[in-house]
Amino acid sequence: MTTYANLKTYAQDNYHDSTDTKAVREIGRFVNDAFRRIARAHDWSFYLKTGRVNTAVKYDTGTVSINTNATALTLSGGTWPLDAVGNHIVVDANSNVQFEVKTRDSGTQVTFKDGQKWLDSNVSGGTYKLYYYVYDLPSDFRKMYDHESEDQFLWYMVPTDFEFYQLTNNDDTGTPTFYTIVGNRKMKVWPYPDEAKVIDFLYYRWPTALTTDGDTMDWVEDWVDLAYRAIDYEIGVRTGKLLAERASVFQQTLMEYKAMDNTRQFTRRTARLDVLGMPIIPNMQIRRGSIT
């Protein structure tokens, strides 16, 4: 199996033999940057895997108090969950306004995000909801398998459309219908879940970074030459030497392997036919995810 040490040796042979600290760091970056370049260039079947998001149930135990222009919300008869920070609260006295929790000051007090404050009349003994609609995606997440609405478990919305829809449908709960992906690997769903649910999905991951000499290359062993061409390309970008030639060779090799990989992923629907010329597995049954 091709290891990090093997790949660094190849990079060093094509860069220079210096072993100073800076050169060692550069060699390591060439290798890992090469695999990230490969991952960006195509949706490889090798990097396709299953992910899961576990949704959380709203918290509405007890009652809350807050004064006009205040930014801190006090809870009686309950304890703010430890994961309240970053999640959202609606006070039922004005359910059109949503607040994001900046800090959990104690089990009975949270503070809103900067710039957010309660503008209505003083509230004492009011009802409320702390709800969860923003969830972390896997740490190696790069992109969803696809966003095909006819066989997806949720309807994808671009972030701007999602934010507009969510803002105009505040305090809307039930089974999530829409989702978007924003920021640093975050999934937003709406309506916010009214019960704990499991959301399974397919996604393309980033390659695992190589850190120690014995680490095995996170790539198809039989396609190691594409890794070499990508390393050559990274060296060309860094040094400016033979950049056009290295880019051309990399792109040609990449095109060949993309064509091979496409046959693994994208012929399944047309190739599976019965004698009547109809798909054995209807499109509606080929599901990329589920929500339960």
N, C-alpha and C positions, 0 to 999 in steps of 0.2 A: 504494500500500500504506500502511496506517495505521502510523505510526511512534510511538516513545516520545514524541517531541516533540509530535505531534498529540494524544496521549492526555493528556499533562501540560497542554497548553493547555486541553483540555476540562475537566480537573479544576480548573485554576486559575479558569476562568470560573465554576465552580459553588462554589468555596470562597471565595477572595478574591484580590486582585491583588498582595498583598505578595510581595516578592522577597527578603526577608531569608533568611539561611541556614536557619533553622528551617522556614520556610514551604516552601522548595525541597525540603527533606528530606521534609516531610509530603506534598507533592504526589507525589513519587516513590513513597512508600509506598502512597498511595491506589491508584495504578495497579497496582503489582505485587501488592498485597494483593487487589485486585479479581479478578485472574486466578487467584490461588490459591483464592479463594472459589468461583469458577466451577468449577475443577478438583475441589474437594471435593464439589460439589453433585451430580455425576453422573459416570458412567464414560463419558466422551466418546470416540467413535471417533477423533476428531482426535488424541487423546493416546495412542492405542494403538500400541505398537511391540514389536519383538522384542528380547529380552535374552539374554545368554549368561553362564553360569558355567563356568569351566574348573576341573575338580577336580584335585587333586594326589595323587600316589602317596605312600604311607607311606615313612618313612625308617627303616631298621633296620640300617644299616651299623655294624660294630664292636661293642664291648661297653661296658657302663656299670658304674660303681662309685658306691656311696653308703652312708653310715653311718646307723645308727639316729638318728632325730630331726633329720637333716640336711635342708636345703632346696635344696642344690646337687647337681646330677647331673653326674658327670664321664664323658666319653666317650673311649675309646681305640680306635684303628684307624678313625676316621672324623672328620668335621667337621660340627658342627651347622649345618644350613641357615640361611641368612640370614633366612628367613621363619619361624623357629621360634617367635618371640614371639607369644603369643596362641593357639597351637595346643597340642596335647595329647599327653601321654606316658603309656604304660603300661610298667612294669617287670615282666617276666614272672614274677619271683619272687612277685609278688602282683598278678595281672592284674585283680583286682576293684577296684583303686584307680586312679583317673585323676588326672593332674596337669596343670595348665595352666602353660605357660611364661610367666613374668613378664619375664625378661630373658635375653638371650644374652650372657653375660659374656665369652665368647671362643669360638673354634672348638671348644674341648673342654669347655666348661662352660656349663650353663644353670641358672637359679634359678627355683624354683616360685613360683607366685602366693602372696601373703601368706596365712598361715593354713594352708598345705599343707606337710606334711613327711612324710618316710619313717618309718613307725613299726615296720616289721619289722626283722629281723636285718640286719646289715651285708651288703652285696652287693658282690662283686668279680668282674669278668668276666661280668656277667649280660647276658642278652639283653633287648631292649626294642623298643618301636615308638613313633615319633613320627608321629602321623597328623593328617589334616586333614578336619574335617567342618563347619567354619564358613567361609562364603565371603561376600565383599562382593557386594551387588547393585548395579546401575547407580546412579550418583549422582543421577539424576532419578527413581528408582523411587518410585511411590506405592502401588500395590497390584497383585497378580496379576490376570490376566484373570478367572480363576475357580478354584475348587477342585473341579471335578467329577471324582469318582474314576473314573467309567466311561470318560473319555477324556483323563485327565491322565497324564503320564509318571511322576509320583510321587504317592503318597498324601499328602495334606495332613493334618497333625495340629496341633491347637492347641498353643501353646507349653508349657502345663503337662503335657499328655499326652506330648508329645515328650520333655520332660526326664525324666519318669518312665520312659518306655520306654528311653531311652538309658542311664539310670543302672542299670536292671535288665538291660541287655544290653551291658555293657562288653566291650571287646575283640572286638567283632563286626564283621567286615569282609565285603565283597562288593560287589555292585551296589547302590547306594542305592535304598531302597524308600520311605522316608518323608522328609518335609521339613517345616520350619516356618519362619516369618519372625519375627525378634525384633530388638529394639534399634534401632540406627541403620542400617537397611538391611542386615541380615545374614540370610543363608539358612543353615540348618543341615540337613544330610542325614545319614541313618543307614540301614543300616550305613555306616561310613566307606569310601570307595572303595578297592578293591584294585588299581585301575589308573586311569590318567588318562582322564577322560571329559569330553565336552562336553554341557552341559545347556542346551538352548535353550527359551525360554518366551516367552509373550506377557504384557505388563504395561501398566498405565496409568502414564504419567509425569506429573511436575509440569511446568507451563509453564516455559519458559526465562525467567529474570529479565531485565528490560530495564534496561540500565545507561547507555547512551549515546543521545543524541537520535536518531541514525540507525537504531537497532535497530528491526526490524520486529515488530509485534505477533505474538505466538505464539498465534494464534487464527484461526478461520475468518473471512476478510475479509467475507463476506456476512452474518455474524452479529455485526458490530461493535456493533450497538445493545445487545446483551446486555453487552458490555464497558462501554458507557457507563452502563447501569443499575447494574452492579456498582460502578463508580466512585462513582456517586451514593450508593449504599448505604454504601460505606466512609466517605464524607464525613459521612453522617448518623450513623453509629456514632461518629465522632470528635467531632462538634459537638453531637449531640443534636437538631439541627434537622430537622423533617419526617421523623424516623426511621421512624415507622409507615407513612407514605405511600411513602417510598422503598423500604422493605422490601417492601411490597405490590406495587409496580410491578416490582421486581426479580423477585420470586417468580412473578408472572404471565408475564413475559417468559421466565424460566427454564423454566417448565412447557411453554411452547410449543416452545422449542428442544429440550428433552429429548424431547418426543414425536417431533419430526422426526429426532433422532439415533437414537432407538430403532428406527425403521424401517430404518436403515442396518445395524444390528448384529444384531437379534434376530428377523428373519423368515427367515433363510437356510435353516433346517431345514424349515420348513413350506411354504415357497414352491417349493422345488425338487422337484416331483413328476412322475413319469412317468405314462403313460396308465393304468397299473394302480393308481394311487394310492399307490405306494410311493416313498419318498425315493430320488432318484438317487444321493445320497451317504449311505450308512448312517452313523448316529451314531458308531459305533466307528471310522470312517475320518476323522472330522473331529477331528483331534488339535490340541490347543492347545500342545503342546510335544513335545520328543523328548529322548532321552538316548542317546548313542552312545559 
